[in-house]
Amino acid sequence: MNNNDILRRLRYALDISNPTMIEIFQLSGCTIEQSTLVKLLKKEEEDEFISCSNPLMSLFLDGFIVHKRGRRDSQTEEPPKPDASLNNNAILKKLRIALDLKEDDMLATMKLAGVSISKSELSALFRNKGHKHYKECGDQFLRNFLQGLTVKHRGVVLKQNGTED
């Protein structure tokens, strides 16, 4: 999945407005204009599409954590450094932190998308890359997780192609 698609799906699943999206970016120290946001939310084949880079997506997710959970007490006012090596595992981890999801919440969200996984399979996604039980988070898993969030927060079941049922 590309970052633009993740941004669009997350925005839809959690019903986040454009002003709130801009505020989330600002919470990570990134100033973004309304026109730029609209271009980030476009599909690749649309005119004026702008690709969402890993550092930009990382800033959004860091801002999303602050938006949902507040700043950590020990955190200084210095914004976090964007992660250029962002992957699906890191995205899933940041979403888990932002939405304050426990293991059972994650499993329930996946079940809403029609996917059943074990606790050990789930924990393997959150291990460090060098760990012997680490598992790469695939695009389909992340897509299903975002679909589960959509069902949970909007009560909408999506078809395989991403349209409402």
N, C-alpha and C positions, 0 to 999 in steps of 0.2 A: 504494500500500500504506500502511496506517496503521502507526504505530509499534508498537502492540500485536501486530499480525500479524508484524512483523519480529522483535520480541522472542521471540515464541513459536517461530517457525521457526528462529531462531538457537539458541535453547535446545535445541530438538529435534535440529537438525543436529549440534551439537557435544556433545550429551548432558551439558548443564550442570545440576547439581542446584540445588535451591532455596537451600541454604546457600551454595553457590558464587555464585549470582546475587546474593545479599545482600552477600557479600564483594566482588564486582566493583563494586557500587554504592558500597560504603564506600571503595574505593580511589580514587574520584573525590571523596570528601568528602561523599557523600550517604548519610544513614542511612535505611534503609527497613526496615519491619517485615515479617515473614513474611506476615501477613494482607494487607498492602498489595500485596506481590508477587503473591500468589495472585489478587488482584483485577485486577492489571495483565495477568496471563496468561489471564484469561477472555476469551471471545468477546463481541462487542458485545451480542448478544441474551441473554446470561446475566445473572442477578441479580448485583448488586454489582459490575458491570464498572466499572473506572476507566480512563479514557483516558490513554495515555502521551503526555505533551506532548513537544515538540521539545527543550526544555531537559533534561528527565528522560532522554530517549533519548540525548542528547549526553553526559550524565554517565555513563550506562551504557557507552557506547562508549569514552569516555575511560578509564573504569575497566577495561574489557576489554583495552585496549592495555597498561595497566600490569600487569594480571593475566598476560597472555601474554608480554610483552617486558620487564617490569620498568620501574622509573623511569629516566628519562634522567639522566645524571650532572649535567647543567647545570640540571636541574629542581629548584626549591626545593620545600619541603614544602607550599607553597600550592597547593590544588587548582585545576584549570583552570576557567575560566568556561564555563558551559553555553551552547551555541549555540542561540538561539531560531529562527534561520533555517535549520535543518538541512534538507537535501534529500537525494534519493537518491544524488546524486554524492558528497556528504560522507559519507554512511553507507557507501557502497562503498569510499571512500578510507580511512576509519577501520578497516573490516574488513580491508582489504588490509594496512594497517600492523600491526594486531594479530596477524594470522595470518602475517605476514612472507611474503606472496605476491609473487613476481616476475611479470613479464609472462607468461611461459610457464606459470606455475602458474595464473594467472587464466584463460588461454585453455583450459587443460586442465580446469579446474573447469567452465567454461561448456560444454565439449564433453561432459562427463559428464551435463549437463542436456539434451543434444541440440541445443545452439546452437553454431554455428560463426561466429566473427567474426574480423576481421583485427586485426593489431597496431595499425594506425592508428585503427581504430574504437575499440579499447580505450583507447588513449592519449588520444583526444578526450574521454573521460569524466573524465579526471583533470586536464585543463587548467583554468586560471582562467576564470571565467565570461565575462570580457571578451575572451578570446582568440578569434581568427577561426575556429579549428578546434574550439572547445568544443562539446560535444554534451551535451544533457540526458539523464540516465539515467532511463529510463522504469520504471514499476512492473514491467512484464513482464521487463525485463532483470534487475532486482534479485531478483525472484521466481525466475528461472532460476538466478541465481548462488547463492541460498540452497538451491535444489534440488540444484545441483551439489555444494555443501558437504555436503549430506545424503548423497548417493551416495558421496562421497569418504570421509567420516568414519564413516558407519554402514553403508555397503554396501546401502542401501535405495533402491529406485527408487520415486519417487512418481508417482501418476497426475496428470493435469491438475488435478483438484479438490483435490489436496493430501493424499490418503489413500495409504496404503502399497499397493504392488502385490505 
